[in-house]
Amino acid sequence: MSIGAHERIDGEFVRQADVFREWISAQPGSAYPVAARRYHLYVSYACPWAHRTIIVRALLGLEHAIGMTVVDPIRDERGWAFRDGDGHTRDPINGFAFLREAYLATDPSYRGRVTVPVLWDTQTKRIVNNSDDDIMRMFETEFRPLATHDLDLYPAEQREAIDRLNELLYETLNDGVYRAGFATAQAAYERAAWRVFETLDMLEERLATRRYLFGGQALETDWRLFVTLVRFDAVYVGHFKCNLRRIADYPNLFGYLRDLYQIPKIAPTVNFDHIKRHYYMTHPDINPTRIVPIGPAQDLTAPHGREHLGA
Ligand SMILES: N[C@@H](CCC(=O)N[C@@H](CS)C(=O)NCC(=O)O)C(=O)O
């Protein structure tokens, strides 16, 4: 299957671990020093993990310091490709035709999956990091001096709580929807799908009294959650069979999704055309006809009514 990773145990989907995990740092003597215009981000608007890095770059106003190139959402057996099209372009940095070339330039013996996001170093001409967790954190912390918008998405006093909730959300929801969608056995699917909704139910309650997950300001965890919520009704309900409820059926979660969507600079990072075409057209085992559904009819710009919920 041409999906995101993977061995399978009992019909269960297991995501490949990230391979390149070098750290860009402001520390003197760092092999990868923080510098404007040295690093370049290769992303897909379709991919939730890449989407997180796009969001953090935008929120901090790092666009001037870190370039970004978007791949074609349609991926065939050759993998992610750079082509001119609606919302995606050729690679202006290296002239690569395929993202695979970045992986092979970094490690000629690389045989793993070629995934987005990728943070490329234009100086050493190799991938520094291909983990969305690391890339987000480096942008949030190491690159903060270069940010044009001063924003702390990972406040020191909340780090433990953030890390804890991130882990639960990743296991049950961010990756949980994939475990449901890519399961090849009924039991594995059901296990994953029930957990998705247990977590959504828990979040619905949590967001009844708090505007964002940790109070009055959206932090890293909110954005990690957002990328899954924004794809949920458009893709995960149908394509991944997570159809117990839609986000639109959860009043608090749906309001919260609209609230986050309406934060300045976020809406342009959400490309439903790329999202829908990518999932429905590049998982032939799940959707062999490659037909892209017309819905849902949803207005994320409608009033969210959550301003009164403070901390
Ligand atoms: N763990 C990775 C996940 C990245 C990932 O799995 N990306 C998917 C797209 S959503 C991908 O590029 N898959 C390509 C493939 O498996 O061929 C991260 O931290 O960024």
Ligand as a Chemical Component Dictionary entry (heavy atoms), coordinates in Angstrom:
data_LIG
# 
_chem_comp.id                   LIG 
_chem_comp.type                 NON-POLYMER 
_chem_comp.pdbx_formal_charge   0 
_chem_comp.three_letter_code    LIG 
# 
loop_
_chem_comp_atom.comp_id 
_chem_comp_atom.atom_id 
_chem_comp_atom.alt_atom_id 
_chem_comp_atom.type_symbol 
_chem_comp_atom.charge 
_chem_comp_atom.model_Cartn_x 
_chem_comp_atom.model_Cartn_y 
_chem_comp_atom.model_Cartn_z 
_chem_comp_atom.pdbx_ordinal 
LIG N1  N1  N 0 6.418 11.084 11.716 1  
LIG C1  C1  C 0 6.473 11.891 10.567 2  
LIG C2  C2  C 0 5.217 11.640 9.827  3  
LIG C3  C3  C 0 5.287 12.107 8.438  4  
LIG C4  C4  C 0 4.429 11.263 7.505  5  
LIG O1  O1  O 0 4.114 10.100 7.787  6  
LIG N2  N2  N 0 4.027 11.872 6.363  7  
LIG C5  C5  C 0 3.243 11.165 5.370  8  
LIG C6  C6  C 0 2.156 12.035 4.794  9  
LIG S1  S1  S 0 0.889 12.434 5.924  10 
LIG C7  C7  C 0 4.120 10.831 4.173  11 
LIG O2  O2  O 0 4.882 11.655 3.718  12 
LIG N3  N3  N 0 4.018 9.617  3.640  13 
LIG C8  C8  C 0 4.698 9.228  2.451  14 
LIG C9  C9  C 0 4.911 7.747  2.320  15 
LIG O3  O3  O 0 4.777 7.037  3.313  16 
LIG O4  O4  O 0 5.215 7.298  1.215  17 
LIG C10 C10 C 0 6.700 13.271 11.061 18 
LIG O5  O5  O 0 6.997 13.385 12.232 19 
LIG O6  O6  O 0 6.677 14.246 10.348 20 
# 
loop_
_chem_comp_bond.comp_id 
_chem_comp_bond.atom_id_1 
_chem_comp_bond.atom_id_2 
_chem_comp_bond.value_order 
_chem_comp_bond.pdbx_ordinal 
LIG N1  C1  SING 1  
LIG C1  C2  SING 2  
LIG C1  C10 SING 3  
LIG C2  C3  SING 4  
LIG C3  C4  SING 5  
LIG C4  O1  DOUB 6  
LIG C4  N2  SING 7  
LIG N2  C5  SING 8  
LIG C5  C6  SING 9  
LIG C5  C7  SING 10 
LIG C6  S1  SING 11 
LIG C7  O2  DOUB 12 
LIG C7  N3  SING 13 
LIG N3  C8  SING 14 
LIG C8  C9  SING 15 
LIG C9  O3  DOUB 16 
LIG C9  O4  SING 17 
LIG C10 O5  DOUB 18 
LIG C10 O6  SING 19 
# 
